[in-house]
Structures are given as C-alpha cells and as structure tokens.
Amino acid sequence: MTQGQARPITRRKLQQLGSRIIRTARFDKDTFRELKEDRSATGQAIAVLLIVGLSYGLGFSIFSGLQTKSLSPSQLISGTIANMIFTDFAAFIWSATVFLVGTKLFQGKTGFWELARPLFFSAAPGIFFILIAIPVRPIIIATTIIASAWIVSAEFVALKSAMGFNTQRTLLTSVVGLLTLIFIQMTI
C-alpha cells in the first residue's frame, strides 16, 4: 500500500465497529475509555454519527412526507440529506460545547477528539430513529422518547468517562453546556 492510499475496510474492522456500538449502547465504561485513547477510532466514530444522521433524516423525511401527503423521491432525498447534515452538525456543536465547558470551566483533561469519539458512539441508539417513519403514533412517540433518553444517558457516561469527572461535575458540564447553547440560540 503506497503512502496516501486509504486502508480498506475489513471484516474485522466492521465487527469491531459493531461490537463498539453494542458495548457503548450498554454503557460500558471501558469501551468509552478505549474510544478516548484509540486515535484510529475517529473514522468509526464519524461513521456512527453519519449512520445515526441518516437514520434520523430518512425516518423524519418519510414521516413528514406521509403527513403532508407529498412523499416523492426528490423530497425524500433532499429531506434526508438536509436532516442528516443538521443532526451531524448539531452533534459537532454539542461536542465542542461540552469540550469547552468541561475543559475550561471544570478543568477536565482531554482533547477534543478524545471526547468526540466516545460522544459520537454514544449517539448509536439514534439508529432507531428510522422507526419514526412508521405512521403509527404510539411507535413514533415511544421511539422518540426511548431513543432520546438512551442517547442522553449514553452521552452522560461517555462524558464522565472521557473527562474523568465524577457524577456531579458531569451533570454540571452537561447542564452548563445546554444552557450555553440555549442562550446562544436565543441571542441569534
């Protein structure tokens, strides 16, 4: 393999990705610490984020297309891409916010990607957002509540593990980060 060539995706790497997704969804602290230290996992973390964004984008686009009775291939593609970009951008903004709050305000010791990798993997339960495409109200509500709560809980464990914080500092970092984003949104 010459310099500059991308390494091929192997079956072992895909199995490792799947295993990491399952372990982070189960709140395995050792996996979050492993992701923090493994620089080669950055691509996998971004892949998880893209898959979650695609799941949400596709699910929401189908849902809104069915609601407005305007589901078409062009609406589906454009809506999926737009929602995917929005959710992935939001994940980067959230990661940057808790990174700055955690390291500057609460003296956490980590680099951006050391925090982002575990946070991106903690979004893996968002894959279930594809189910909001099923036009049955209880399924939509249950999927939204369960997947969102699961993601928030996994992100809490990821933040705690990556920053080396206790529960109180992790909670404060999350709350201050959320309030910061709300304040910024209100002023814009």
Secondary structure as UniProt FT lines:
FT   TURN            3..4
FT   HELIX           11..25
FT   TURN            26..27
FT   HELIX           29..37
FT   HELIX           39..41
FT   HELIX           42..67
FT   TURN            68..69
FT   HELIX           73..100
FT   HELIX           101..105
FT   HELIX           112..122
FT   HELIX           124..133
FT   HELIX           137..163
FT   HELIX           167..187
//
